[in-house]
Amino acid sequence: MGLTHYHPFRFTAEQPWTRNLLSLYRHHTGDAAHTTLEGYNALLQFIVQRYNNALIALPREQRPMPSSRMLAAPVDLFIHYARFVQGGRQVFDFHPTLIRLLKFTDSNDVRIDKIQFPYASIYLSIGPQEDLTLPGSQA
């Protein structure tokens, strides 16, 4: 199984502009944990320009009506990717047996502010979980 099994690597393989956008992100962010509003707007402008270029190739009746959320979503997703790169591209792939055992673990008394991760940004891979519904997802 290649690295494209993990979303961050698949994301960069499927989006040919990620290298250019990563350079723009680094220019506006440097070593800071978060980008500025100016940096976010520069990323959004980059995405919108590519979106508009792709739309021009479509006949007018086939062009979708863009919404601000539709255009901001790729920027938000990219920022997660950029933080992952900035954090050293660390992937933790949990074995299915460990996932099964964790489901029996009582974590109600664990405060989220007490959990310390070894890296500033990581990707946790737990594989498909048929019995797991995340807030905001569709069951």
N, CA, C and O atoms as CSV, one atom per row, in Angstrom:
chain,resi,resn,atom,element,x,y,z
A,1,MET,N,N,0.850,-1.170,0.000
A,1,MET,CA,C,0.000,0.000,0.000
A,1,MET,C,C,0.902,1.241,0.000
A,1,MET,O,O,1.801,1.361,0.833
A,2,GLY,N,N,0.656,2.159,-0.935
A,2,GLY,CA,C,1.453,3.367,-1.038
A,2,GLY,C,C,0.984,4.456,-0.089
A,2,GLY,O,O,-0.027,4.312,0.597
A,3,LEU,N,N,1.729,5.532,-0.062
A,3,LEU,CA,C,1.372,6.643,0.828
A,3,LEU,C,C,0.072,7.332,0.429
A,3,LEU,O,O,-0.537,8.011,1.256
A,4,THR,N,N,-0.369,7.171,-0.827
A,4,THR,CA,C,-1.619,7.816,-1.237
A,4,THR,C,C,-2.830,7.174,-0.566
A,4,THR,O,O,-3.956,7.633,-0.753
A,5,HIS,N,N,-2.609,6.121,0.209
A,5,HIS,CA,C,-3.670,5.541,1.035
A,5,HIS,C,C,-4.115,6.565,2.088
A,5,HIS,O,O,-5.274,6.574,2.503
A,6,TYR,N,N,-3.183,7.425,2.514
A,6,TYR,CA,C,-3.472,8.439,3.529
A,6,TYR,C,C,-3.880,9.741,2.860
A,6,TYR,O,O,-3.256,10.179,1.893
A,7,HIS,N,N,-4.917,10.344,3.377
A,7,HIS,CA,C,-5.495,11.518,2.732
A,7,HIS,C,C,-4.496,12.629,2.411
A,7,HIS,O,O,-4.523,13.131,1.288
A,8,PRO,N,N,-3.622,13.044,3.320
A,8,PRO,CA,C,-2.726,14.157,2.960
A,8,PRO,C,C,-1.895,13.885,1.714
A,8,PRO,O,O,-1.675,14.789,0.908
A,9,PHE,N,N,-1.433,12.657,1.548
A,9,PHE,CA,C,-0.628,12.327,0.374
A,9,PHE,C,C,-1.493,12.198,-0.869
A,9,PHE,O,O,-1.068,12.560,-1.966
A,10,ARG,N,N,-2.697,11.686,-0.701
A,10,ARG,CA,C,-3.643,11.592,-1.820
A,10,ARG,C,C,-4.050,12.992,-2.269
A,10,ARG,O,O,-4.168,13.257,-3.465
A,11,PHE,N,N,-4.263,13.882,-1.309
A,11,PHE,CA,C,-4.651,15.261,-1.607
A,11,PHE,C,C,-3.620,15.928,-2.515
A,11,PHE,O,O,-3.982,16.538,-3.521
A,12,THR,N,N,-2.351,15.818,-2.169
A,12,THR,CA,C,-1.314,16.469,-2.967
A,12,THR,C,C,-1.135,15.796,-4.329
A,12,THR,O,O,-0.779,16.454,-5.307
A,13,ALA,N,N,-1.381,14.487,-4.392
A,13,ALA,CA,C,-1.269,13.781,-5.677
A,13,ALA,C,C,-2.405,14.169,-6.621
A,13,ALA,O,O,-2.218,14.198,-7.837
A,14,GLU,N,N,-3.581,14.466,-6.065
A,14,GLU,CA,C,-4.758,14.786,-6.887
A,14,GLU,C,C,-4.865,16.264,-7.231
A,14,GLU,O,O,-5.596,16.628,-8.152
A,15,GLN,N,N,-4.158,17.114,-6.517
A,15,GLN,CA,C,-4.233,18.553,-6.750
A,15,GLN,C,C,-2.884,19.034,-7.277
A,15,GLN,O,O,-1.948,19.191,-6.494
A,16,PRO,N,N,-2.759,19.270,-8.575
A,16,PRO,CA,C,-1.451,19.624,-9.148
A,16,PRO,C,C,-0.911,20.968,-8.663
A,16,PRO,O,O,0.271,21.259,-8.849
A,17,TRP,N,N,-1.747,21.780,-8.051
A,17,TRP,CA,C,-1.326,23.116,-7.632
A,17,TRP,C,C,-0.844,23.170,-6.190
A,17,TRP,O,O,-0.498,24.254,-5.720
A,18,THR,N,N,-0.804,22.066,-5.469
A,18,THR,CA,C,-0.453,22.129,-4.045
A,18,THR,C,C,0.958,22.643,-3.803
A,18,THR,O,O,1.192,23.354,-2.826
A,19,ARG,N,N,1.896,22.301,-4.665
A,19,ARG,CA,C,3.276,22.773,-4.462
A,19,ARG,C,C,3.334,24.305,-4.563
A,19,ARG,O,O,3.986,24.956,-3.746
A,20,ASN,N,N,2.653,24.879,-5.563
A,20,ASN,CA,C,2.632,26.340,-5.704
A,20,ASN,C,C,1.928,26.996,-4.519
A,20,ASN,O,O,2.380,28.017,-4.000
A,21,LEU,N,N,0.828,26.400,-4.104
A,21,LEU,CA,C,0.065,26.964,-2.993
A,21,LEU,C,C,0.836,26.826,-1.684
A,21,LEU,O,O,0.739,27.696,-0.819
A,22,LEU,N,N,1.591,25.760,-1.527
A,22,LEU,CA,C,2.410,25.573,-0.335
A,22,LEU,C,C,3.486,26.654,-0.251
A,22,LEU,O,O,3.789,27.156,0.831
A,23,SER,N,N,4.048,26.998,-1.381
A,23,SER,CA,C,5.040,28.077,-1.426
A,23,SER,C,C,4.406,29.404,-1.012
A,23,SER,O,O,4.998,30.172,-0.254
A,24,LEU,N,N,3.204,29.666,-1.512
A,24,LEU,CA,C,2.478,30.885,-1.143
A,24,LEU,C,C,2.149,30.880,0.350
A,24,LEU,O,O,2.272,31.906,1.019
A,25,TYR,N,N,1.733,29.736,0.864
A,25,TYR,CA,C,1.420,29.597,2.297
A,25,TYR,C,C,2.659,29.908,3.140
A,25,TYR,O,O,2.583,30.656,4.115
A,26,ARG,N,N,3.797,29.330,2.758
A,26,ARG,CA,C,5.044,29.561,3.516
A,26,ARG,C,C,5.450,31.027,3.465
A,26,ARG,O,O,5.961,31.571,4.445
A,27,HIS,N,N,5.223,31.661,2.324
A,27,HIS,CA,C,5.556,33.086,2.188
A,27,HIS,C,C,4.766,33.931,3.184
A,27,HIS,O,O,5.310,34.856,3.788
A,28,HIS,N,N,3.490,33.613,3.355
A,28,HIS,CA,C,2.633,34.410,4.232
A,28,HIS,C,C,2.659,33.952,5.687
A,28,HIS,O,O,2.278,34.706,6.582
A,29,THR,N,N,3.105,32.720,5.927
A,29,THR,CA,C,3.032,32.177,7.278
A,29,THR,C,C,4.390,32.020,7.935
A,29,THR,O,O,4.521,32.221,9.143
A,30,GLY,N,N,5.397,31.667,7.162
A,30,GLY,CA,C,6.711,31.402,7.739
A,30,GLY,C,C,6.627,30.210,8.678
A,30,GLY,O,O,6.079,29.167,8.322
A,31,ASP,N,N,7.171,30.366,9.876
A,31,ASP,CA,C,7.140,29.289,10.872
A,31,ASP,C,C,5.966,29.422,11.831
A,31,ASP,O,O,5.832,28.629,12.764
A,32,ALA,N,N,5.113,30.422,11.608
A,32,ALA,CA,C,3.964,30.616,12.496
A,32,ALA,C,C,2.993,29.447,12.384
A,32,ALA,O,O,2.933,28.768,11.359
A,33,ALA,N,N,2.246,29.227,13.439
A,33,ALA,CA,C,1.287,28.115,13.461
A,33,ALA,C,C,0.075,28.391,12.586
A,33,ALA,O,O,-0.549,27.460,12.078
A,34,HIS,N,N,-0.260,29.659,12.406
A,34,HIS,CA,C,-1.466,30.005,11.642
A,34,HIS,C,C,-1.151,31.106,10.650
A,34,HIS,O,O,-0.253,31.921,10.858
A,35,THR,N,N,-1.909,31.112,9.570
A,35,THR,CA,C,-1.735,32.156,8.566
A,35,THR,C,C,-2.526,33.403,8.983
A,35,THR,O,O,-3.446,33.333,9.797
A,36,THR,N,N,-2.147,34.521,8.413
A,36,THR,CA,C,-2.850,35.769,8.679
A,36,THR,C,C,-4.062,35.875,7.752
A,36,THR,O,O,-4.224,35.071,6.834
A,37,LEU,N,N,-4.898,36.862,7.999
A,37,LEU,CA,C,-6.032,37.110,7.105
A,37,LEU,C,C,-5.523,37.437,5.700
A,37,LEU,O,O,-6.107,37.001,4.708
A,38,GLU,N,N,-4.455,38.189,5.620
A,38,GLU,CA,C,-3.860,38.508,4.321
A,38,GLU,C,C,-3.403,37.226,3.618
A,38,GLU,O,O,-3.616,37.064,2.416
A,39,GLY,N,N,-2.780,36.326,4.364
A,39,GLY,CA,C,-2.340,35.056,3.799
A,39,GLY,C,C,-3.514,34.205,3.356
A,39,GLY,O,O,-3.476,33.601,2.284
A,40,TYR,N,N,-4.565,34.150,4.178
A,40,TYR,CA,C,-5.762,33.376,3.821
A,40,TYR,C,C,-6.364,33.916,2.530
A,40,TYR,O,O,-6.737,33.148,1.643
A,41,ASN,N,N,-6.459,35.232,2.427
A,41,ASN,CA,C,-7.024,35.842,1.219
A,41,ASN,C,C,-6.167,35.565,-0.013
A,41,ASN,O,O,-6.703,35.390,-1.108
A,42,ALA,N,N,-4.845,35.522,0.149
A,42,ALA,CA,C,-3.959,35.195,-0.974
A,42,ALA,C,C,-4.190,33.754,-1.419
A,42,ALA,O,O,-4.208,33.470,-2.617
A,43,LEU,N,N,-4.366,32.841,-0.460
A,43,LEU,CA,C,-4.659,31.446,-0.800
A,43,LEU,C,C,-6.003,31.330,-1.506
A,43,LEU,O,O,-6.138,30.605,-2.492
A,44,LEU,N,N,-6.995,32.052,-0.992
A,44,LEU,CA,C,-8.326,32.029,-1.597
A,44,LEU,C,C,-8.274,32.582,-3.022
A,44,LEU,O,O,-8.896,32.021,-3.924
A,45,GLN,N,N,-7.554,33.652,-3.226
A,45,GLN,CA,C,-7.427,34.236,-4.573
A,45,GLN,C,C,-6.775,33.232,-5.531
A,45,GLN,O,O,-7.189,33.123,-6.685
A,46,PHE,N,N,-5.773,32.510,-5.067
A,46,PHE,CA,C,-5.113,31.496,-5.878
A,46,PHE,C,C,-6.118,30.427,-6.316
A,46,PHE,O,O,-6.166,30.053,-7.487
A,47,ILE,N,N,-6.919,29.942,-5.361
A,47,ILE,CA,C,-7.919,28.907,-5.653
A,47,ILE,C,C,-8.989,29.450,-6.605
A,47,ILE,O,O,-9.351,28.782,-7.573
A,48,VAL,N,N,-9.487,30.635,-6.342
A,48,VAL,CA,C,-10.544,31.223,-7.174
A,48,VAL,C,C,-10.055,31.408,-8.610
A,48,VAL,O,O,-10.810,31.178,-9.555
A,49,GLN,N,N,-8.817,31.815,-8.777
A,49,GLN,CA,C,-8.266,31.998,-10.124
A,49,GLN,C,C,-8.264,30.667,-10.884
A,49,GLN,O,O,-8.637,30.625,-12.056
A,50,ARG,N,N,-7.851,29.596,-10.234
A,50,ARG,CA,C,-7.849,28.290,-10.896
A,50,ARG,C,C,-9.262,27.800,-11.164
A,50,ARG,O,O,-9.524,27.194,-12.203
A,51,TYR,N,N,-10.171,28.059,-10.237
A,51,TYR,CA,C,-11.577,27.692,-10.409
A,51,TYR,C,C,-12.164,28.420,-11.621
A,51,TYR,O,O,-12.833,27.813,-12.457
A,52,ASN,N,N,-11.909,29.709,-11.703
A,52,ASN,CA,C,-12.426,30.497,-12.832
A,52,ASN,C,C,-11.847,30.022,-14.163
A,52,ASN,O,O,-12.555,29.970,-15.168
A,53,ASN,N,N,-10.570,29.681,-14.168
A,53,ASN,CA,C,-9.945,29.166,-15.390
A,53,ASN,C,C,-10.591,27.855,-15.824
A,53,ASN,O,O,-10.776,27.620,-17.018
A,54,ALA,N,N,-10.938,26.996,-14.857
A,54,ALA,CA,C,-11.593,25.727,-15.180
A,54,ALA,C,C,-13.019,25.967,-15.684
A,54,ALA,O,O,-13.491,25.252,-16.568
A,55,LEU,N,N,-13.703,26.963,-15.129
A,55,LEU,CA,C,-15.074,27.261,-15.550
A,55,LEU,C,C,-15.145,27.760,-16.982
A,55,LEU,O,O,-16.094,27.456,-17.705
A,56,ILE,N,N,-14.150,28.517,-17.388
A,56,ILE,CA,C,-14.144,29.084,-18.733
A,56,ILE,C,C,-14.208,27.978,-19.783
A,56,ILE,O,O,-14.766,28.174,-20.863
A,57,ALA,N,N,-13.640,26.828,-19.469
A,57,ALA,CA,C,-13.618,25.718,-20.425
A,57,ALA,C,C,-14.990,25.048,-20.581
A,57,ALA,O,O,-15.209,24.310,-21.541
A,58,LEU,N,N,-15.905,25.298,-19.651
A,58,LEU,CA,C,-17.230,24.669,-19.702
A,58,LEU,C,C,-18.234,25.549,-20.437
A,58,LEU,O,O,-18.149,26.775,-20.367
A,59,PRO,N,N,-19.183,24.938,-21.140
A,59,PRO,CA,C,-20.278,25.736,-21.705
A,59,PRO,C,C,-21.047,26.424,-20.568
A,59,PRO,O,O,-21.165,25.865,-19.478
A,60,ARG,N,N,-21.554,27.599,-20.809
A,60,ARG,CA,C,-22.204,28.414,-19.767
A,60,ARG,C,C,-23.286,27.648,-19.012
A,60,ARG,O,O,-23.388,27.782,-17.793
A,61,GLU,N,N,-24.093,26.849,-19.703
A,61,GLU,CA,C,-25.196,26.139,-19.043
A,61,GLU,C,C,-24.712,25.007,-18.131
A,61,GLU,O,O,-25.486,24.510,-17.314
A,62,GLN,N,N,-23.453,24.591,-18.256
A,62,GLN,CA,C,-22.910,23.529,-17.404
A,62,GLN,C,C,-22.115,24.065,-16.217
A,62,GLN,O,O,-21.647,23.293,-15.380
A,63,ARG,N,N,-21.963,25.372,-16.145
A,63,ARG,CA,C,-21.167,25.966,-15.071
A,63,ARG,C,C,-21.970,26.000,-13.769
A,63,ARG,O,O,-23.103,26.482,-13.749
A,64,PRO,N,N,-21.387,25.492,-12.687
A,64,PRO,CA,C,-22.093,25.566,-11.400
A,64,PRO,C,C,-22.070,26.990,-10.861
A,64,PRO,O,O,-21.192,27.786,-11.197
A,65,MET,N,N,-23.038,27.291,-10.029
A,65,MET,CA,C,-23.074,28.596,-9.374
A,65,MET,C,C,-22.180,28.526,-8.136
A,65,MET,O,O,-22.488,27.793,-7.197
A,66,PRO,N,N,-21.089,29.271,-8.122
A,66,PRO,CA,C,-20.181,29.180,-6.973
A,66,PRO,C,C,-20.782,29.855,-5.738
A,66,PRO,O,O,-21.524,30.833,-5.838
A,67,SER,N,N,-20.445,29.314,-4.598
A,67,SER,CA,C,-20.799,29.945,-3.335
A,67,SER,C,C,-19.505,30.241,-2.596
A,67,SER,O,O,-18.471,29.638,-2.882
A,68,SER,N,N,-19.558,31.162,-1.653
A,68,SER,CA,C,-18.333,31.492,-0.919
A,68,SER,C,C,-17.834,30.278,-0.146
A,68,SER,O,O,-16.624,30.088,-0.019
A,69,ARG,N,N,-18.745,29.449,0.375
A,69,ARG,CA,C,-18.328,28.251,1.119
A,69,ARG,C,C,-17.666,27.235,0.186
A,69,ARG,O,O,-16.689,26.586,0.559
A,70,MET,N,N,-18.201,27.103,-1.020
A,70,MET,CA,C,-17.628,26.165,-1.973
A,70,MET,C,C,-16.201,26.579,-2.345
A,70,MET,O,O,-15.344,25.723,-2.561
A,71,LEU,N,N,-15.950,27.867,-2.418
A,71,LEU,CA,C,-14.621,28.343,-2.777
A,71,LEU,C,C,-13.681,28.341,-1.574
A,71,LEU,O,O,-12.473,28.173,-1.742
A,72,ALA,N,N,-14.210,28.524,-0.369
A,72,ALA,CA,C,-13.371,28.543,0.830
A,72,ALA,C,C,-12.988,27.137,1.283
A,72,ALA,O,O,-11.934,26.955,1.892
A,73,ALA,N,N,-13.822,26.146,0.998
A,73,ALA,CA,C,-13.558,24.777,1.461
A,73,ALA,C,C,-12.197,24.243,0.999
A,73,ALA,O,O,-11.480,23.663,1.814
A,74,PRO,N,N,-11.810,24.414,-0.273
A,74,PRO,CA,C,-10.484,23.925,-0.671
A,74,PRO,C,C,-9.350,24.638,0.060
A,74,PRO,O,O,-8.310,24.035,0.323
A,75,VAL,N,N,-9.541,25.917,0.390
A,75,VAL,CA,C,-8.514,26.650,1.133
A,75,VAL,C,C,-8.399,26.077,2.540
A,75,VAL,O,O,-7.293,25.850,3.031
A,76,ASP,N,N,-9.526,25.844,3.185
A,76,ASP,CA,C,-9.511,25.276,4.534
A,76,ASP,C,C,-8.840,23.904,4.535
A,76,ASP,O,O,-8.032,23.605,5.415
A,77,LEU,N,N,-9.172,23.076,3.553
A,77,LEU,CA,C,-8.574,21.749,3.444
A,77,LEU,C,C,-7.072,21.865,3.182
A,77,LEU,O,O,-6.273,21.122,3.751
A,78,PHE,N,N,-6.707,22.797,2.322
A,78,PHE,CA,C,-5.294,22.995,2.034
A,78,PHE,C,C,-4.528,23.424,3.280
A,78,PHE,O,O,-3.409,22.960,3.500
A,79,ILE,N,N,-5.104,24.297,4.097
A,79,ILE,CA,C,-4.417,24.759,5.310
A,79,ILE,C,C,-4.145,23.581,6.238
A,79,ILE,O,O,-3.089,23.527,6.870
A,80,HIS,N,N,-5.077,22.639,6.331
A,80,HIS,CA,C,-4.816,21.431,7.121
A,80,HIS,C,C,-3.625,20.668,6.541
A,80,HIS,O,O,-2.761,20.190,7.277
A,81,TYR,N,N,-3.594,20.561,5.215
A,81,TYR,CA,C,-2.477,19.889,4.555
A,81,TYR,C,C,-1.162,20.630,4.825
A,81,TYR,O,O,-0.151,20.001,5.136
A,82,ALA,N,N,-1.172,21.944,4.708
A,82,ALA,CA,C,0.037,22.742,4.910
A,82,ALA,C,C,0.557,22.595,6.342
A,82,ALA,O,O,1.766,22.508,6.556
A,83,ARG,N,N,-0.338,22.569,7.309
A,83,ARG,CA,C,0.071,22.361,8.715
A,83,ARG,C,C,0.674,20.963,8.886
A,83,ARG,O,O,1.625,20.780,9.645
A,84,PHE,N,N,0.114,19.985,8.179
A,84,PHE,CA,C,0.643,18.620,8.203
A,84,PHE,C,C,2.072,18.606,7.659
A,84,PHE,O,O,2.950,17.975,8.246
A,85,VAL,N,N,2.307,19.289,6.553
A,85,VAL,CA,C,3.646,19.380,5.960
A,85,VAL,C,C,4.579,20.113,6.916
A,85,VAL,O,O,5.701,19.674,7.165
A,86,GLN,N,N,4.100,21.239,7.448
A,86,GLN,CA,C,4.879,22.050,8.374
A,86,GLN,C,C,5.264,21.243,9.626
A,86,GLN,O,O,6.323,21.467,10.212
A,87,GLY,N,N,4.398,20.310,10.028
A,87,GLY,CA,C,4.649,19.492,11.211
A,87,GLY,C,C,5.512,18.269,10.949
A,87,GLY,O,O,5.740,17.478,11.864
A,88,GLY,N,N,5.995,18.094,9.733
A,88,GLY,CA,C,6.904,17.001,9.440
A,88,GLY,C,C,6.270,15.782,8.795
A,88,GLY,O,O,6.915,14.739,8.697
A,89,ARG,N,N,5.010,15.888,8.349
A,89,ARG,CA,C,4.299,14.799,7.648
A,89,ARG,C,C,4.241,13.513,8.493
A,89,ARG,O,O,4.564,12.425,8.016
A,90,GLN,N,N,3.828,13.665,9.735
A,90,GLN,CA,C,3.763,12.533,10.646
A,90,GLN,C,C,2.417,11.812,10.529
A,90,GLN,O,O,1.362,12.433,10.660
A,91,VAL,N,N,2.461,10.499,10.281
A,91,VAL,CA,C,1.257,9.679,10.141
A,91,VAL,C,C,1.279,8.597,11.211
A,91,VAL,O,O,2.273,7.890,11.374
A,92,PHE,N,N,0.177,8.478,11.935
A,92,PHE,CA,C,-0.003,7.392,12.894
A,92,PHE,C,C,-1.129,6.515,12.363
A,92,PHE,O,O,-2.281,6.944,12.294
A,93,ASP,N,N,-0.797,5.308,11.997
A,93,ASP,CA,C,-1.763,4.370,11.434
A,93,ASP,C,C,-2.048,3.304,12.492
A,93,ASP,O,O,-1.216,2.436,12.756
A,94,PHE,N,N,-3.236,3.383,13.091
A,94,PHE,CA,C,-3.591,2.468,14.174
A,94,PHE,C,C,-4.044,1.124,13.626
A,94,PHE,O,O,-4.840,1.057,12.689
A,95,HIS,N,N,-3.536,0.073,14.212
A,95,HIS,CA,C,-3.890,-1.290,13.829
A,95,HIS,C,C,-5.350,-1.542,14.218
A,95,HIS,O,O,-5.792,-1.051,15.256
A,96,PRO,N,N,-6.113,-2.298,13.409
A,96,PRO,CA,C,-7.523,-2.571,13.724
A,96,PRO,C,C,-7.740,-3.169,15.119
A,96,PRO,O,O,-8.763,-2.896,15.748
A,97,THR,N,N,-6.801,-3.973,15.609
A,97,THR,CA,C,-6.945,-4.544,16.951
A,97,THR,C,C,-6.895,-3.449,18.005
A,97,THR,O,O,-7.676,-3.466,18.957
A,98,LEU,N,N,-5.990,-2.507,17.845
A,98,LEU,CA,C,-5.907,-1.391,18.791
A,98,LEU,C,C,-7.179,-0.554,18.741
A,98,LEU,O,O,-7.679,-0.136,19.785
A,99,ILE,N,N,-7.707,-0.302,17.558
A,99,ILE,CA,C,-8.955,0.454,17.414
A,99,ILE,C,C,-10.080,-0.269,18.146
A,99,ILE,O,O,-10.859,0.357,18.863
A,100,ARG,N,N,-10.165,-1.576,17.968
A,100,ARG,CA,C,-11.219,-2.362,18.637
A,100,ARG,C,C,-11.083,-2.252,20.150
A,100,ARG,O,O,-12.087,-2.101,20.845
A,101,LEU,N,N,-9.871,-2.325,20.670
A,101,LEU,CA,C,-9.650,-2.218,22.109
A,101,LEU,C,C,-9.948,-0.813,22.630
A,101,LEU,O,O,-10.477,-0.657,23.730
A,102,LEU,N,N,-9.610,0.209,21.839
A,102,LEU,CA,C,-9.881,1.586,22.254
A,102,LEU,C,C,-11.378,1.856,22.395
A,102,LEU,O,O,-11.787,2.709,23.182
A,103,LYS,N,N,-12.187,1.134,21.636
A,103,LYS,CA,C,-13.639,1.313,21.729
A,103,LYS,C,C,-14.171,0.888,23.095
A,103,LYS,O,O,-15.253,1.310,23.503
A,104,PHE,N,N,-13.412,0.055,23.800
A,104,PHE,CA,C,-13.818,-0.398,25.132
A,104,PHE,C,C,-13.198,0.459,26.244
A,104,PHE,O,O,-13.405,0.185,27.426
A,105,THR,N,N,-12.456,1.471,25.875
A,105,THR,CA,C,-11.769,2.314,26.841
A,105,THR,C,C,-12.661,3.473,27.263
A,105,THR,O,O,-13.228,4.166,26.419
A,106,ASP,N,N,-12.783,3.679,28.564
A,106,ASP,CA,C,-13.567,4.793,29.095
A,106,ASP,C,C,-12.681,6.042,29.092
A,106,ASP,O,O,-11.681,6.103,29.807
A,107,SER,N,N,-13.047,7.009,28.304
A,107,SER,CA,C,-12.246,8.239,28.207
A,107,SER,C,C,-13.023,9.465,28.677
A,107,SER,O,O,-12.620,10.594,28.397
A,108,ASN,N,N,-14.119,9.259,29.380
A,108,ASN,CA,C,-14.957,10.384,29.804
A,108,ASN,C,C,-14.236,11.357,30.724
A,108,ASN,O,O,-14.551,12.547,30.727
A,109,ASP,N,N,-13.275,10.875,31.506
A,109,ASP,CA,C,-12.574,11.750,32.450
A,109,ASP,C,C,-11.290,12.349,31.877
A,109,ASP,O,O,-10.567,13.057,32.579
A,110,VAL,N,N,-11.005,12.069,30.610
A,110,VAL,CA,C,-9.798,12.603,29.982
A,110,VAL,C,C,-10.111,13.979,29.409
A,110,VAL,O,O,-10.966,14.121,28.535
A,111,ARG,N,N,-9.414,14.982,29.909
A,111,ARG,CA,C,-9.610,16.343,29.410
A,111,ARG,C,C,-8.741,16.547,28.167
A,111,ARG,O,O,-7.563,16.188,28.147
A,112,ILE,N,N,-9.341,17.121,27.150
A,112,ILE,CA,C,-8.635,17.296,25.876
A,112,ILE,C,C,-7.391,18.172,26.039
A,112,ILE,O,O,-6.409,17.972,25.324
A,113,ASP,N,N,-7.411,19.136,26.960
A,113,ASP,CA,C,-6.250,20.006,27.147
A,113,ASP,C,C,-5.094,19.290,27.843
A,113,ASP,O,O,-3.995,19.837,27.928
A,114,LYS,N,N,-5.323,18.086,28.337
A,114,LYS,CA,C,-4.267,17.307,28.984
A,114,LYS,C,C,-3.600,16.328,28.025
A,114,LYS,O,O,-2.589,15.715,28.368
A,115,ILE,N,N,-4.155,16.180,26.839
A,115,ILE,CA,C,-3.557,15.286,25.844
A,115,ILE,C,C,-2.430,16.040,25.135
A,115,ILE,O,O,-2.638,17.131,24.604
A,116,GLN,N,N,-1.256,15.455,25.134
A,116,GLN,CA,C,-0.124,16.071,24.460
A,116,GLN,C,C,0.339,15.165,23.327
A,116,GLN,O,O,0.695,14.007,23.543
A,117,PHE,N,N,0.327,15.709,22.123
A,117,PHE,CA,C,0.769,14.973,20.956
A,117,PHE,C,C,2.256,15.231,20.740
A,117,PHE,O,O,2.760,16.285,21.128
A,118,PRO,N,N,2.958,14.295,20.134
A,118,PRO,CA,C,4.404,14.457,19.960
A,118,PRO,C,C,4.800,15.461,18.872
A,118,PRO,O,O,5.962,15.857,18.785
A,119,TYR,N,N,3.831,15.870,18.044
A,119,TYR,CA,C,4.121,16.795,16.951
A,119,TYR,C,C,3.040,17.873,16.902
A,119,TYR,O,O,1.939,17.682,17.418
A,120,ALA,N,N,3.363,19.003,16.280
A,120,ALA,CA,C,2.398,20.105,16.178
A,120,ALA,C,C,1.200,19.735,15.315
A,120,ALA,O,O,0.090,20.208,15.555
A,121,SER,N,N,1.419,18.899,14.321
A,121,SER,CA,C,0.342,18.481,13.432
A,121,SER,C,C,0.594,17.040,13.014
A,121,SER,O,O,1.696,16.694,12.589
A,122,ILE,N,N,-0.430,16.202,13.135
A,122,ILE,CA,C,-0.293,14.795,12.774
A,122,ILE,C,C,-1.544,14.335,12.044
A,122,ILE,O,O,-2.590,14.983,12.101
A,123,TYR,N,N,-1.420,13.216,11.365
A,123,TYR,CA,C,-2.555,12.587,10.706
A,123,TYR,C,C,-2.788,11.253,11.397
A,123,TYR,O,O,-1.908,10.393,11.417
A,124,LEU,N,N,-3.966,11.085,11.958
A,124,LEU,CA,C,-4.330,9.838,12.622
A,124,LEU,C,C,-5.189,9.021,11.679
A,124,LEU,O,O,-6.249,9.476,11.249
A,125,SER,N,N,-4.744,7.827,11.356
A,125,SER,CA,C,-5.497,6.955,10.466
A,125,SER,C,C,-6.110,5.829,11.284
A,125,SER,O,O,-5.400,5.027,11.891
A,126,ILE,N,N,-7.439,5.778,11.292
A,126,ILE,CA,C,-8.133,4.722,12.036
A,126,ILE,C,C,-8.901,3.795,11.102
A,126,ILE,O,O,-9.574,2.871,11.559
A,127,GLY,N,N,-8.805,4.034,9.810
A,127,GLY,CA,C,-9.499,3.191,8.846
A,127,GLY,C,C,-11.002,3.389,8.909
A,127,GLY,O,O,-11.490,4.174,9.721
A,128,PRO,N,N,-11.741,2.687,8.062
A,128,PRO,CA,C,-13.204,2.810,8.056
A,128,PRO,C,C,-13.788,2.315,9.380
A,128,PRO,O,O,-13.402,1.261,9.886
A,129,GLN,N,N,-14.707,3.077,9.922
A,129,GLN,CA,C,-15.381,2.707,11.173
A,129,GLN,C,C,-16.877,2.800,10.938
A,129,GLN,O,O,-17.459,3.883,10.999
A,130,GLU,N,N,-17.489,1.672,10.673
A,130,GLU,CA,C,-18.917,1.636,10.335
A,130,GLU,C,C,-19.796,2.158,11.469
A,130,GLU,O,O,-20.868,2.708,11.214
A,131,ASP,N,N,-19.360,1.994,12.708
A,131,ASP,CA,C,-20.190,2.381,13.849
A,131,ASP,C,C,-19.815,3.744,14.425
A,131,ASP,O,O,-20.211,4.069,15.544
A,132,LEU,N,N,-19.063,4.540,13.681
A,132,LEU,CA,C,-18.624,5.842,14.157
A,132,LEU,C,C,-19.258,6.949,13.315
A,132,LEU,O,O,-19.148,6.955,12.089
A,133,THR,N,N,-19.915,7.871,13.986
A,133,THR,CA,C,-20.489,9.033,13.310
A,133,THR,C,C,-19.858,10.277,13.932
A,133,THR,O,O,-19.915,10.466,15.148
A,134,LEU,N,N,-19.274,11.100,13.120
A,134,LEU,CA,C,-18.657,12.335,13.606
A,134,LEU,C,C,-19.646,13.483,13.553
A,134,LEU,O,O,-20.523,13.512,12.689
A,135,PRO,N,N,-19.510,14.437,14.478
A,135,PRO,CA,C,-20.413,15.599,14.426
A,135,PRO,C,C,-20.317,16.294,13.077
A,135,PRO,O,O,-19.222,16.544,12.574
A,136,GLY,N,N,-21.463,16.602,12.500
A,136,GLY,CA,C,-21.498,17.290,11.219
A,136,GLY,C,C,-21.452,16.366,10.020
A,136,GLY,O,O,-21.623,16.818,8.888
A,137,SER,N,N,-21.224,15.075,10.246
A,137,SER,CA,C,-21.193,14.132,9.126
A,137,SER,C,C,-22.583,13.553,8.911
A,137,SER,O,O,-23.452,13.637,9.778
A,138,GLN,N,N,-22.768,12.971,7.752
A,138,GLN,CA,C,-24.050,12.342,7.449
A,138,GLN,C,C,-23.932,10.856,7.709
A,138,GLN,O,O,-23.004,10.197,7.241
A,139,ALA,N,N,-24.880,10.343,8.456
A,139,ALA,CA,C,-24.851,8.913,8.817
A,139,ALA,C,C,-25.220,8.043,7.652
A,139,ALA,O,O,-25.246,6.819,7.780
